[in-house]
Amino acid sequence: MNDSVQATAPFIEIDAELCKGCKLCIGVCPKGVIDISEKLNGSSYHPAYYLGRDCTGCALCFYACPEPAAIKVVKP
């Protein structure tokens, strides 16, 4: 997210290099705001990414993710 713009709604940040594309975050997201990229990361996985809208900040994706620090939930 651009640092010069103040966020007013919750959002998530997914580190594409830490994500292994397991899709667990997609399965638990009640709003369906996460998808899998067509691009490969440095480890040759298709990482998850945030669609950029409608996140409620529930953090279910964070807790479902087996990779520490791959998903960050931001609640402004």
C-alpha distances in whole Angstrom, upper triangle without the diagonal:
4,6,9,8,9,8,12,12,12,9,10,8,11,12,14,17,18,18,22,21,24,22,23,20,20,24,23,20,22,20,19,16,16,17,19,18,21,20,21,19,21,24,24,23,21,18,16,13,11,12,9,12,15,14,16,15,19,18,20,18,18,22,23,21,24,21,21,17,16,14,12,12,10,13,12
4,6,6,8,9,13,14,14,12,13,12,15,15,17,19,21,21,25,25,27,26,27,24,24,28,27,24,25,23,23,19,19,21,22,21,23,22,23,22,23,26,27,26,24,21,20,16,15,15,12,15,17,17,19,18,22,21,24,22,21,25,26,25,27,25,24,20,19,17,15,16,13,15,14
4,5,7,9,13,14,15,14,14,13,16,17,19,21,22,23,27,27,29,28,29,25,26,30,28,26,27,25,25,21,22,24,25,24,26,25,26,24,25,28,29,28,26,23,22,19,17,18,15,17,19,19,20,19,23,22,25,23,22,26,27,26,28,25,24,20,20,18,16,16,13,15,13
4,7,9,13,15,16,16,17,16,20,20,22,24,26,26,30,30,32,31,32,28,29,32,31,28,29,27,27,23,24,26,27,26,29,27,29,27,28,31,32,31,29,26,25,22,20,20,17,18,21,20,22,21,25,24,28,26,25,29,31,29,31,29,27,24,23,22,19,19,16,17,14
4,6,9,12,13,13,15,15,19,20,22,25,26,26,29,29,31,29,30,26,27,30,29,25,26,24,24,21,22,24,26,25,28,27,29,27,29,31,32,31,29,25,24,20,18,18,14,15,17,17,19,18,22,22,25,24,24,27,29,28,30,28,27,23,23,21,18,17,14,14,12
4,6,9,11,12,14,15,19,21,23,25,26,26,30,29,31,29,29,25,26,29,27,24,25,22,24,20,22,24,26,26,29,29,30,28,30,32,33,31,30,26,24,21,18,18,14,15,16,16,17,16,20,20,24,23,22,26,28,27,30,28,26,23,23,20,17,15,12,11,8
4,6,8,8,11,13,16,19,21,24,24,24,27,27,28,26,26,22,23,26,24,20,21,19,20,17,18,21,24,24,27,27,28,27,29,31,32,29,27,24,21,18,15,15,12,11,13,12,13,13,16,17,20,20,19,23,24,24,27,25,24,21,20,17,15,12,9,9,6
4,7,9,13,15,19,21,24,27,26,26,29,28,29,27,27,23,23,26,23,20,20,18,20,17,19,22,25,26,29,29,31,30,32,34,34,32,29,26,23,20,16,16,13,12,12,11,11,12,15,17,20,20,20,23,25,25,28,27,26,23,22,19,16,13,10,8,6
4,7,10,13,17,20,22,25,24,24,27,25,26,24,23,19,20,22,20,16,16,14,16,14,16,19,22,23,27,27,29,28,30,32,32,29,27,23,20,17,14,14,11,9,8,8,8,8,12,14,16,17,17,20,21,22,25,25,24,21,20,17,14,11,9,7,6
4,7,10,14,17,19,22,21,20,24,22,23,21,20,16,17,19,17,14,14,12,14,12,14,17,20,21,25,25,27,25,28,29,29,26,24,21,18,15,12,13,10,9,8,6,6,5,9,10,13,13,13,16,18,18,22,21,20,17,17,13,11,7,6,4,6
4,7,10,13,16,19,18,17,20,19,20,18,18,14,15,17,15,12,14,12,13,10,11,14,17,18,21,22,23,22,24,25,26,23,21,17,14,11,8,10,7,8,8,5,7,6,10,10,12,11,12,15,16,16,19,18,18,15,14,10,9,6,5,7,9
4,7,10,12,15,14,13,17,16,17,15,15,11,13,15,14,11,14,12,12,9,9,12,14,15,19,19,20,18,21,22,22,20,18,14,11,9,7,9,8,10,10,7,9,7,10,9,11,9,9,13,14,13,16,15,14,12,10,7,6,5,6,9,11
4,7,9,12,12,11,15,15,16,15,15,12,14,17,16,14,17,16,15,12,10,13,14,14,18,17,17,15,18,19,20,17,16,12,10,8,7,10,10,12,13,11,13,11,13,11,13,11,10,14,15,13,15,13,13,10,8,6,5,7,8,11,13
4,6,9,8,7,11,11,13,12,13,10,12,15,15,14,17,16,15,12,10,11,11,11,15,14,14,12,14,15,16,14,12,9,7,6,7,11,11,14,15,13,15,13,15,12,13,10,10,13,13,10,13,11,11,9,6,5,6,9,11,15,17
4,5,5,6,10,11,14,14,15,13,15,18,18,17,21,20,18,15,13,13,13,12,15,14,13,10,11,12,14,12,12,8,9,8,10,14,14,17,19,17,19,17,18,15,16,13,12,15,15,12,13,10,10,8,5,6,8,12,13,17,19
4,6,5,8,9,12,13,15,13,14,18,18,18,21,20,18,16,12,12,10,9,12,10,9,6,9,10,11,9,8,5,7,7,10,13,15,18,20,18,21,19,20,18,18,14,14,17,16,13,14,11,13,11,7,9,12,15,17,20,22
4,6,8,10,13,15,16,16,17,20,21,21,24,24,22,19,16,15,13,12,14,11,9,6,6,7,9,9,10,8,10,11,14,17,18,22,24,22,24,22,23,20,20,17,16,18,17,14,14,11,12,11,8,11,13,17,19,23,25
4,7,9,11,13,14,13,16,18,19,19,23,23,21,19,15,15,14,13,16,14,12,9,9,9,11,9,11,8,10,12,14,18,19,22,23,21,23,20,21,17,18,14,13,15,14,11,10,7,8,8,5,9,12,15,18,21,24
4,6,8,9,11,10,12,15,16,16,20,20,18,16,12,12,10,11,13,12,10,8,10,9,10,7,8,5,7,9,12,15,17,20,21,19,21,19,19,16,16,12,12,14,12,9,9,7,9,9,6,8,12,15,18,21,24
4,6,8,10,11,13,15,16,17,21,21,19,18,14,13,10,11,13,12,10,9,10,8,9,5,7,6,8,11,15,18,20,22,24,21,23,22,22,18,17,14,14,15,13,10,9,8,11,12,9,12,15,18,21,24,27
4,5,8,9,10,12,14,15,18,19,16,15,11,10,7,9,11,11,10,10,12,11,10,6,5,5,6,10,13,15,18,20,21,19,22,21,20,18,16,13,14,15,12,10,11,10,14,14,11,12,16,18,21,24,27
4,6,8,9,10,12,14,17,18,15,16,12,11,9,12,14,15,13,13,16,13,13,9,9,8,8,12,15,17,20,22,22,20,22,20,19,17,15,12,13,13,10,8,9,10,13,15,12,13,17,18,22,25,28
4,5,5,6,9,10,14,15,12,12,9,8,7,11,13,15,14,15,18,16,15,11,10,9,7,10,12,14,17,19,19,17,19,18,17,15,13,10,12,13,9,9,10,12,15,16,12,12,16,17,20,23,26
4,5,5,7,9,12,14,12,13,10,11,11,14,17,18,18,18,20,18,18,14,13,11,10,12,14,16,18,19,19,16,17,16,15,13,10,7,10,10,6,6,8,11,14,15,12,12,15,16,19,21,25
4,5,5,6,10,11,9,10,7,9,10,13,17,18,18,17,20,19,19,15,13,11,8,10,10,13,15,16,15,13,14,13,12,10,7,4,7,8,6,6,9,11,13,13,11,9,12,12,16,18,21
4,6,5,9,9,7,8,6,7,8,12,15,17,17,18,21,20,19,15,13,11,8,10,10,11,14,14,14,12,14,14,13,12,10,7,11,12,9,10,13,14,17,17,14,12,15,15,18,19,23
4,6,8,10,8,11,9,10,12,15,18,20,20,21,24,22,21,18,16,14,12,13,13,15,17,17,16,14,15,16,14,13,10,8,12,12,9,11,13,16,18,19,16,15,17,17,20,21,25
4,6,9,8,10,10,12,14,18,21,22,23,22,25,24,24,20,18,16,13,14,14,15,17,16,15,13,13,13,10,10,6,6,10,9,7,10,13,15,17,17,16,13,15,14,18,19,22
4,6,5,7,7,10,13,16,20,21,22,22,25,24,24,20,18,16,12,12,11,12,14,13,11,9,10,10,9,9,6,6,10,11,10,11,15,16,18,17,15,13,14,13,15,16,19
4,6,8,10,13,16,19,22,24,26,26,29,28,28,24,21,19,16,15,13,14,15,13,10,9,9,11,9,10,8,10,13,13,13,15,18,20,21,21,19,16,17,15,17,17,20
4,6,9,11,15,18,21,23,25,25,28,28,27,24,21,19,15,14,11,11,12,10,7,7,8,10,10,12,11,11,14,16,15,17,20,21,22,21,19,16,17,14,16,16,19
4,6,8,11,14,17,20,21,22,25,25,24,21,18,16,12,11,9,9,11,10,9,9,11,12,12,13,12,11,14,16,14,15,19,20,21,21,18,15,17,15,17,18,21
4,7,11,13,16,18,20,20,23,24,23,19,16,14,10,9,6,5,7,7,7,6,10,11,12,12,12,10,13,16,15,15,19,19,20,19,16,13,14,13,14,16,18
4,7,10,13,15,16,16,20,20,19,16,13,10,7,6,5,6,9,10,10,9,12,13,13,12,12,9,12,14,13,12,16,16,18,16,13,11,13,13,15,17,19
4,7,10,12,14,14,18,18,17,13,10,9,5,6,7,7,11,12,13,13,16,16,17,16,15,12,15,17,15,14,17,17,19,18,14,13,16,16,18,20,23
4,7,9,10,11,15,15,13,10,6,6,4,6,9,10,13,15,17,16,19,19,20,18,17,13,16,18,15,14,16,16,18,18,14,14,17,18,20,23,25
4,5,7,9,13,14,12,9,5,6,6,7,10,10,13,16,18,18,21,21,22,20,20,16,18,21,18,16,18,17,20,19,15,15,18,19,21,24,26
4,7,10,13,14,11,9,6,8,9,10,13,13,17,19,22,22,25,25,26,24,23,20,22,24,22,19,21,20,23,22,18,19,21,23,25,28,30
4,7,10,11,9,8,6,8,10,11,14,15,17,21,23,23,26,26,27,25,24,21,22,24,22,20,21,19,22,20,17,18,21,23,25,28,29
4,7,8,5,5,5,7,10,12,16,17,20,23,25,24,27,26,27,25,24,20,21,24,21,18,19,17,20,19,15,17,20,23,25,28,30
4,5,5,6,6,7,10,12,15,17,19,23,25,24,27,25,26,23,23,19,19,22,20,17,17,15,17,16,13,15,18,21,23,27,28
4,6,8,10,10,14,15,18,21,23,26,28,27,29,28,29,26,26,22,21,24,22,19,18,15,17,17,14,17,20,23,25,29,30
4,6,9,10,13,16,19,22,24,27,29,27,30,28,28,25,25,21,21,22,21,17,16,14,16,16,14,17,20,23,26,29,32
4,7,9,13,15,19,21,23,27,29,27,30,29,29,26,25,22,22,24,21,18,17,16,19,19,16,18,22,25,27,31,33
4,6,9,12,16,18,21,24,25,24,27,25,26,23,22,18,19,20,18,15,15,13,16,17,13,16,19,22,24,28,30
4,7,10,13,15,18,21,22,21,24,23,24,21,20,17,18,20,17,15,15,14,17,17,13,15,18,20,23,26,29
4,7,10,13,15,18,20,18,21,20,20,18,17,14,14,17,15,12,13,12,14,14,10,11,14,17,19,23,25
4,7,10,12,15,16,15,17,17,17,15,14,11,12,15,13,11,13,12,14,13,10,10,13,14,17,20,22
4,6,9,12,14,12,16,15,16,15,15,11,13,16,15,13,16,14,16,14,11,10,12,13,15,18,20
4,5,8,10,9,12,12,14,13,14,11,12,16,15,14,17,16,17,15,12,10,11,11,12,15,17
4,6,9,9,13,14,16,15,16,13,16,19,18,17,21,20,21,19,16,14,14,14,15,16,18
4,7,8,12,12,15,15,17,15,16,20,19,19,22,21,22,19,17,14,14,13,13,14,15
4,6,9,11,14,15,16,15,17,20,20,20,24,23,23,21,19,16,15,13,13,13,14
4,6,9,11,13,14,14,16,19,19,20,23,23,24,22,20,16,16,13,13,13,14
4,6,8,9,11,11,12,15,16,16,20,20,20,18,17,13,12,9,10,10,12
4,6,8,10,11,13,15,16,17,21,21,21,19,18,14,13,10,10,9,11
4,5,8,9,10,12,14,15,18,18,18,16,15,12,10,6,7,6,10
4,6,8,9,10,12,13,17,18,17,16,16,12,11,8,10,10,13
4,5,5,6,9,10,13,14,14,13,12,9,9,6,9,10,14
4,5,5,6,9,12,14,14,14,13,10,11,10,13,14,17
4,6,5,6,10,11,12,12,10,7,9,9,12,14,18
4,6,5,9,9,9,8,8,6,7,7,11,13,17
4,6,8,10,10,11,11,9,10,10,14,16,19
4,6,9,10,12,11,10,12,13,16,18,22
4,6,7,9,7,7,10,12,16,18,22
4,6,9,9,10,13,15,19,21,25
4,6,6,8,11,14,18,21,24
4,6,8,10,13,16,19,22
4,6,7,10,13,16,19
4,7,10,13,17,19
4,7,10,13,16
4,6,10,13
4,7,10
4,6
4
